[in-house]
Amino acid sequence: MNALIERDGCIGCGLCADTCPTVFRMDEEGLAEVYTNPVPSDSEDAALEAADSCPVSVISVE
């Protein structure tokens, strides 16, 4: 399973990093980034929750 963020649409709310900090973090620009791919098996549910919770729907997890 891999995670992807369409950074052009990211509003920097930080919800993904709060929900799944093993996969997502906030960068120096205040935007979310994926820093762990593939998603560790024990973080898959949290990564999916982060994608579902994103207020601008810019996260995909496949």
C-alpha positions in Angstrom: 0.0 0.0 0.0 1.3 3.4 -1.0 0.2 6.9 0.0 0.2 10.0 -2.2 -0.6 13.6 -1.5 -1.5 16.1 -4.2 0.4 18.9 -2.6 -1.0 21.7 -4.8 -4.3 21.3 -3.1 -3.0 20.8 0.5 -4.2 23.5 2.9 -1.8 22.5 5.7 -4.4 21.6 8.3 -2.2 18.8 9.8 -5.0 16.3 10.2 -3.1 13.6 8.3 0.0 14.0 10.4 -2.0 13.9 13.6 -4.0 10.8 12.4 -1.1 8.8 11.0 2.3 10.3 12.0 4.2 7.2 10.9 3.4 8.0 7.2 2.6 11.8 7.1 4.3 14.8 8.4 4.3 18.6 7.9 7.2 20.0 5.9 9.0 23.4 6.3 6.4 25.1 4.1 3.6 23.9 6.4 2.3 21.4 3.8 1.7 17.7 4.4 4.1 15.2 2.9 4.4 11.4 2.7 7.7 10.3 4.2 7.1 6.5 4.5 6.2 4.4 1.5 5.1 1.8 1.3 2.8 2.3 4.2 3.8 -0.1 7.1 1.2 -2.8 7.5 0.5 -1.7 11.1 -0.3 1.8 9.9 -2.6 1.0 7.0 -5.8 1.6 8.9 -4.6 5.0 10.1 -3.4 6.0 6.7 -6.8 5.2 5.2 -8.5 7.1 8.0 -6.2 10.1 7.2 -7.1 9.9 3.5 -10.8 9.7 4.4 -10.6 12.6 6.8 -8.7 15.0 4.6 -10.9 18.1 4.3 -9.7 18.8 0.7 -9.5 15.1 -0.4 -5.9 15.4 -1.7 -4.6 12.1 -0.1 -4.9 8.7 -1.9 -3.9 5.4 -0.4 -3.7 2.4 -2.7 
